[in-house]
């Protein structure tokens, strides 16, 4: 396949909105080789390491760890490649290293059990800081290994907040403020315009580039970064507009669910659907994943996501349904604008609604029985 076929620069904005980025077409095996080499270079000789989600929150948490502990290797990972990241930390960091895991929540213990058990044996200390919705059994299993796991309230704190209050260190004011501004976006509060800047810059910049800037400047990004963001946002806004134009509203019981498709910034698209009356929003991406966003009227996004191979927070979650067996499935996904993915996620909303109805019927039945019993006693 010719490089130009997947080169974003050769795509019109409309086609770019419908197709995944060129990184999607990079085989996992080659990506794994590249990540392995990069991890080896980063971790060799390291006495401290952080495994973190490379979004604004995970990187802000890492910045706080580096402030408190000094030079610390960073290995970025998502929930689905956490086991690989942990294995690399064990393989290449120094024996007796101190390891931090930030802004990551495994859906189950078994997929990471072997790697965590080995890590605990090899490392001196392991700390885990997060703020997602955890399954109690998973948290108990991790703590049973001797890992210090601190989980913040997902609707009150971001992971950077959790790190800031958990480490015994007097952080400078500008880094405390960095955690606060990061929380503003991560919890979708949107009271501080700087939080959108941090989110966008963390997405467009390489993790170490972002780290260097926030460690020096906190939440107040320098002028050259602001100029870079302004240039990138021209295309970003156009992609948001296209996704919003494609949105449909579905009624599921008392909930109005907005659903759309496209390569876009999901939070802004979800906000636009909320303004159109959506209690919850689903943004299906060309790469096959989807973002689920809630409101004060719907705080069960994580319950929806867990049904379709995902997880997250009450008002913000993500998933990637296990429905893609070959490239024909992806081709169907692109040409139908995510029809199957939309359907299985909407079915997850219906499952919640049916469970609520059954619970209500059960409670009503119990009440009727109690009334009948009381009448019989009289």
C-alpha positions as CSV (number, residue, x, y, z in Angstrom):
1,X,0.0,0.0,0.0
2,X,1.3,3.4,-1.0
3,X,2.0,5.9,1.9
4,X,-0.1,8.5,0.3
5,X,-3.3,6.4,0.6
6,X,-3.3,6.9,4.4
7,X,-1.6,10.3,4.5
8,X,-3.9,12.7,6.3
9,X,-2.5,15.6,4.2
10,X,-4.0,14.0,1.1
11,X,-7.5,13.7,2.5
12,X,-10.3,16.2,2.3
13,X,-11.7,17.3,5.6
14,X,-14.9,15.3,5.0
15,X,-13.0,12.1,4.3
16,X,-10.6,12.8,7.2
17,X,-13.7,13.0,9.4
18,X,-14.9,9.6,8.3
19,X,-11.6,7.6,8.4
20,X,-9.1,6.9,11.2
21,X,-5.7,8.5,11.4
22,X,-2.7,6.9,9.6
23,X,-1.5,5.5,12.9
24,X,-4.5,3.1,12.8
25,X,-3.0,1.4,9.8
26,X,0.4,0.8,11.4
27,X,0.5,-3.0,12.3
28,X,0.4,-3.8,16.0
29,X,3.4,-6.0,15.7
30,X,5.6,-3.2,14.3
31,X,4.2,-0.8,16.9
32,X,5.0,-3.3,19.7
33,X,8.6,-3.6,18.4
34,X,8.9,0.2,18.4
35,X,7.4,0.6,21.9
36,X,9.7,-2.2,23.2
37,X,12.8,-0.4,21.9
38,X,11.6,3.0,23.3
39,X,10.8,1.4,26.7
40,X,14.3,-0.2,26.8
41,X,15.9,3.1,26.1
42,X,13.8,5.0,28.6
43,X,14.0,2.4,31.5
44,X,17.5,1.1,31.3
45,X,19.2,2.2,34.5
46,X,16.0,3.8,35.9
47,X,15.5,3.6,39.6
48,X,12.0,5.2,39.4
49,X,9.3,4.7,36.7
50,X,5.8,5.9,36.1
51,X,3.2,4.0,34.0
52,X,0.5,6.5,33.1
53,X,-2.3,7.2,30.7
54,X,-0.8,9.9,28.4
55,X,-3.7,12.3,28.6
56,X,-3.6,15.6,30.5
57,X,-4.5,14.0,33.8
58,X,-2.0,11.1,33.6
59,X,0.8,13.4,32.6
60,X,0.0,16.0,35.3
61,X,0.2,13.2,37.8
62,X,3.5,12.2,36.4
63,X,4.8,15.8,36.6
64,X,3.9,15.7,40.3
65,X,5.7,12.4,40.8
66,X,8.8,13.8,39.1
67,X,8.7,17.0,41.2
68,X,8.6,14.9,44.4
69,X,11.0,12.1,43.4
70,X,13.3,13.6,40.8
71,X,14.2,11.9,37.5
72,X,11.6,9.3,36.7
73,X,11.1,7.3,33.5
74,X,7.7,7.6,31.9
75,X,6.0,4.7,30.1
76,X,2.6,5.6,28.6
77,X,-0.1,3.0,28.5
78,X,-3.9,2.6,28.3
79,X,-6.0,0.1,30.1
80,X,-5.8,-2.5,27.3
81,X,-1.9,-2.5,27.1
82,X,-1.2,-2.0,30.8
83,X,0.1,-5.6,31.1
84,X,2.7,-5.0,28.4
85,X,3.8,-1.8,30.0
86,X,4.3,-3.4,33.4
87,X,6.2,-6.3,31.8
88,X,8.6,-3.8,30.2
89,X,9.1,-2.0,33.5
90,X,10.1,-5.3,35.1
91,X,12.4,-6.2,32.2
92,X,14.4,-3.0,31.9
93,X,14.2,-0.9,35.1
94,X,16.7,-1.4,37.9
95,X,16.0,-4.1,40.4
96,X,14.5,-2.5,43.5
97,X,13.0,0.4,41.6
98,X,10.1,2.5,42.8
99,X,7.2,2.2,40.4
100,X,4.1,4.4,40.1
101,X,0.9,3.6,38.2
102,X,-1.3,6.6,37.4
103,X,-4.7,7.3,35.9
104,X,-5.3,3.6,34.9
105,X,-8.1,1.3,36.0
106,X,-8.1,-2.4,34.9
107,X,-11.5,-3.9,34.2
108,X,-10.4,-7.1,35.8
109,X,-7.5,-8.4,37.9
110,X,-6.7,-11.6,35.9
111,X,-5.3,-9.9,32.7
112,X,-2.6,-8.0,34.8
113,X,-2.2,-10.5,37.6
114,X,1.0,-12.2,36.5
115,X,2.7,-8.9,35.6
116,X,1.7,-7.2,38.8
117,X,2.9,-10.1,40.9
118,X,6.2,-10.1,39.2
119,X,6.5,-6.3,39.5
120,X,5.9,-6.5,43.3
121,X,8.6,-9.1,43.6
122,X,11.2,-7.1,41.6
123,X,10.3,-3.5,42.8
124,X,11.1,-1.9,46.1
125,X,7.7,-0.1,46.3
126,X,4.7,0.2,44.0
127,X,2.2,3.0,44.3
128,X,-1.1,3.2,42.3
129,X,-3.1,6.5,42.0
130,X,-6.4,6.8,40.2
131,X,-9.9,8.2,40.3
132,X,-11.9,5.9,38.0
133,X,-14.8,3.7,39.1
134,X,-13.1,0.5,40.5
135,X,-14.6,-2.9,41.0
136,X,-14.1,-3.7,44.7
137,X,-12.7,-7.2,44.0
138,X,-10.0,-5.8,41.6
139,X,-9.0,-3.2,44.1
140,X,-8.8,-5.8,46.9
141,X,-6.7,-8.1,44.8
142,X,-4.2,-5.3,44.0
143,X,-3.9,-4.2,47.6
144,X,-3.4,-7.8,48.7
145,X,-0.2,-7.8,46.7
146,X,1.2,-5.0,48.9
147,X,0.6,-2.2,46.4
148,X,-0.4,1.1,47.9
149,X,-3.6,1.9,45.9
150,X,-5.3,5.2,46.4
151,X,-8.6,5.8,44.6
152,X,-10.1,9.3,44.6
153,X,-13.8,10.1,44.2
154,X,-14.4,10.1,40.5
155,X,-16.8,13.0,40.5
156,X,-14.6,15.1,42.7
157,X,-11.0,14.5,41.9
158,X,-8.7,13.8,39.0
159,X,-5.7,11.6,39.4
160,X,-3.4,14.6,39.7
161,X,-5.4,15.7,42.7
162,X,-5.0,12.2,44.2
163,X,-1.2,12.3,43.7
164,X,-1.0,15.9,45.1
165,X,-2.7,14.9,48.4
166,X,-1.1,11.4,48.7
167,X,2.6,12.2,48.4
168,X,4.4,13.6,51.4
169,X,5.7,16.6,49.6
170,X,5.1,20.3,49.7
171,X,4.3,21.0,46.0
172,X,4.8,24.5,44.6
173,X,1.6,26.5,44.1
174,X,1.9,26.4,40.3
175,X,1.8,22.6,40.3
176,X,-1.1,22.5,42.8
177,X,-2.9,24.8,40.4
178,X,-2.0,22.5,37.5
179,X,-3.8,19.7,39.2
180,X,-6.8,21.9,39.8
181,X,-7.0,23.1,36.1
182,X,-6.5,19.5,34.9
183,X,-9.5,18.5,37.1
184,X,-11.6,21.2,35.5
185,X,-11.3,19.4,32.1
186,X,-11.1,15.8,33.2
187,X,-14.3,16.1,35.2
188,X,-15.8,18.2,32.4
189,X,-16.4,21.2,34.8
190,X,-15.2,23.7,32.2
191,X,-14.8,26.7,34.5
192,X,-11.3,27.5,33.6
193,X,-10.5,28.0,29.8
194,X,-6.9,26.9,30.4
195,X,-8.1,23.3,31.0
196,X,-9.1,23.0,27.3
197,X,-5.6,24.2,26.4
198,X,-4.0,21.5,28.5
199,X,-6.3,18.8,27.1
200,X,-5.6,19.8,23.5
201,X,-1.9,20.2,23.9
202,X,-1.5,16.8,25.7
203,X,-3.4,15.2,22.8
204,X,-1.3,16.9,20.0
205,X,2.1,16.9,21.6
206,X,4.4,14.0,22.4
207,X,4.2,13.1,26.1
208,X,7.7,14.2,27.0
209,X,7.2,17.5,25.1
210,X,4.1,18.1,27.1
211,X,5.8,17.1,30.3
212,X,8.7,19.5,29.8
213,X,6.3,22.4,29.3
214,X,3.9,21.8,32.2
215,X,6.8,21.0,34.6
216,X,8.2,24.5,33.8
217,X,5.0,26.5,33.4
218,X,2.2,24.6,35.1
219,X,-1.2,25.5,33.6
220,X,-0.1,28.8,32.0
221,X,1.2,27.6,28.6
222,X,3.8,29.8,26.9
223,X,3.0,31.9,23.9
224,X,4.5,29.7,21.2
225,X,2.3,26.8,22.5
226,X,-0.8,29.0,22.4
227,X,0.0,29.9,18.8
228,X,0.4,26.2,18.0
229,X,-3.0,25.4,19.6
230,X,-4.7,28.2,17.6
231,X,-3.5,26.8,14.3
232,X,-4.5,23.2,15.1
233,X,-8.0,24.3,16.4
234,X,-9.0,25.5,12.9
235,X,-9.3,21.9,11.7
236,X,-10.5,20.7,15.1
237,X,-13.5,22.9,15.0
238,X,-14.3,21.9,11.5
239,X,-14.3,18.2,12.5
240,X,-16.4,18.9,15.5
241,X,-19.0,20.7,13.2
242,X,-19.2,17.7,11.0
243,X,-19.8,15.2,13.8
244,X,-22.5,17.4,15.3
245,X,-24.2,17.7,12.0
246,X,-24.4,13.8,11.8
247,X,-25.9,13.5,15.3
248,X,-29.2,11.7,15.9
249,X,-31.3,11.8,19.1
250,X,-32.6,8.5,20.4
251,X,-35.2,8.1,23.1
252,X,-34.5,5.3,25.6
253,X,-37.1,5.4,28.3
254,X,-36.8,8.8,29.9
255,X,-33.3,9.3,28.5
256,X,-32.5,11.2,25.4
257,X,-29.3,9.8,24.0
258,X,-27.4,11.7,21.3
259,X,-25.3,9.5,19.0
260,X,-22.9,10.4,16.2
261,X,-19.8,9.3,14.3
262,X,-16.5,10.9,13.3
263,X,-12.9,11.7,14.0
264,X,-13.4,14.6,16.4
265,X,-12.9,15.9,19.9
266,X,-15.6,14.0,21.8
267,X,-16.1,16.3,24.7
268,X,-17.0,19.3,22.6
269,X,-19.3,17.2,20.4
270,X,-21.0,15.8,23.5
271,X,-21.5,19.3,24.8
272,X,-23.2,20.4,21.6
273,X,-25.5,17.4,21.8
274,X,-26.3,18.2,25.4
275,X,-27.3,21.7,24.3
276,X,-29.7,20.0,21.9
277,X,-31.3,18.1,24.7
278,X,-29.2,15.0,25.1
279,X,-29.0,13.5,28.6
280,X,-26.2,11.3,27.4
281,X,-24.0,11.3,24.3
282,X,-22.2,8.6,22.3
283,X,-19.4,9.6,19.9
284,X,-18.3,6.6,17.8
285,X,-14.8,7.0,16.3
286,X,-13.5,5.7,13.0
287,X,-10.9,3.6,14.8
288,X,-13.8,1.5,16.4
289,X,-13.8,3.0,19.9
290,X,-16.5,5.2,21.4
291,X,-16.8,7.9,24.0
292,X,-19.8,8.1,26.3
293,X,-20.6,11.4,28.0
294,X,-23.3,12.1,30.6
295,X,-24.9,15.0,32.3
296,X,-26.6,15.7,35.7
297,X,-29.5,13.7,34.3
298,X,-27.4,10.7,33.4
299,X,-24.5,9.6,35.6
300,X,-24.2,6.0,34.5
301,X,-21.8,6.2,31.6
302,X,-19.4,3.6,33.2
303,X,-22.3,1.1,33.5
304,X,-23.0,1.4,29.8
305,X,-19.3,1.1,28.9
306,X,-18.7,-2.0,31.1
307,X,-21.2,-3.9,28.9
308,X,-19.2,-3.2,25.8
309,X,-15.5,-3.8,26.8
310,X,-14.9,-0.5,28.5
311,X,-15.2,1.5,31.7
312,X,-14.7,5.0,33.1
313,X,-16.6,7.5,35.2
314,X,-20.3,8.2,35.9
315,X,-20.2,11.1,33.5
316,X,-17.4,10.1,31.1
317,X,-16.5,6.6,29.9
318,X,-15.0,4.9,26.9
319,X,-15.2,1.5,25.2
320,X,-14.4,-0.5,22.1
321,X,-16.9,-3.3,21.4
322,X,-15.5,-6.6,20.4
323,X,-17.1,-6.7,17.0
324,X,-14.2,-6.3,14.6
325,X,-12.9,-9.6,13.3
326,X,-11.2,-8.5,10.1
327,X,-10.7,-5.5,7.8
328,X,-14.1,-6.1,6.2
329,X,-15.7,-5.3,9.5
330,X,-13.7,-2.1,9.7
331,X,-14.7,-1.2,6.1
332,X,-18.3,-1.7,7.0
333,X,-17.8,0.5,10.1
334,X,-16.4,3.3,8.0
335,X,-18.9,3.1,5.2
336,X,-21.9,2.9,7.5
337,X,-20.6,5.5,9.9
338,X,-20.3,3.1,12.8
339,X,-23.8,1.5,12.5
340,X,-23.0,-1.7,14.4
341,X,-21.1,0.0,17.1
342,X,-23.9,2.5,17.6
343,X,-26.4,-0.3,17.8
344,X,-24.5,-2.4,20.5
345,X,-23.9,0.7,22.7
346,X,-27.6,1.8,22.4
347,X,-28.5,-1.8,23.4
348,X,-26.4,-1.3,26.5
349,X,-28.5,1.8,27.4
350,X,-31.7,-0.3,26.9
351,X,-30.2,-3.0,29.1
352,X,-29.9,-0.5,31.9
353,X,-33.4,0.7,31.3
354,X,-34.8,-2.8,31.4
355,X,-32.9,-3.6,34.6
356,X,-34.3,-0.5,36.2
357,X,-37.8,-1.5,35.2
358,X,-37.4,-5.0,36.5
359,X,-36.1,-3.6,39.8
360,X,-39.0,-1.2,40.1
361,X,-41.5,-4.0,39.4
362,X,-39.8,-6.2,42.0
363,X,-40.0,-3.5,44.6
364,X,-43.6,-2.8,43.7
365,X,-44.4,-6.5,44.1
366,X,-42.7,-6.6,47.5
367,X,-44.8,-3.6,48.6
368,X,-48.0,-5.2,47.4
369,X,-47.2,-8.4,49.4
370,X,-46.5,-6.3,52.5
371,X,-49.8,-4.6,52.1
372,X,-51.6,-7.9,51.7
373,X,-49.8,-9.3,54.7
374,X,-50.7,-6.3,56.8
375,X,-54.4,-6.6,55.8
376,X,-54.4,-10.3,56.6
377,X,-53.0,-9.5,60.1
378,X,-55.8,-7.0,60.7
